[in-house]
């Protein structure tokens, strides 16, 4: 099922560390498995940022439809420590801007995680997510702009390899984003 494009396959096969965890420049990939009693579900996540900073992530599941039928959501997420607020606020206008000046609009959605920790997200679901993923592949940086100010910059070095690794680990390939 996996179809690879030269350099991407070579990169995806070489950057491994602990079983179920890989790093590709600014991106990391991990696989989580849950035995539902009926089958083994895998969630394969690629992410940059985090560790106290906002993050950008995508996730595949082997129990869901995937590319080229449905593309994973692109989620820009900010977590605040207990008793603190996120910088992004619910309902704020936002957009992402890429090196090539392409942009896509979004809206911040805020909520309480576990009823205590503030979380703010901008999420791009299918079919818009395919466009965002293709822009991530083409560019080197993606800026999250909230209320007309750059709030967070994500570097896209290693994105293609991380995307492909997460896809392959959950039974998909790079169709529609890395492969036409």
Secondary structure, DSSP 4 states (H G I P E B T S, - for coil): -----THHHHHHHH---STTEEEETTEEEEEEEEE-SSSEEEEEEEEEE-TTS-EEEEEEETTS--TTTSPPPEEEEEE--TT---SS-TT-EEEEEETTS-EEEEE-EEEEETTTEEEEEEEE-TTHHHHHHHHHHH-SEEEEEETTEEEEEEE-TTHHHHHHHHHHHTT---BTTTB-
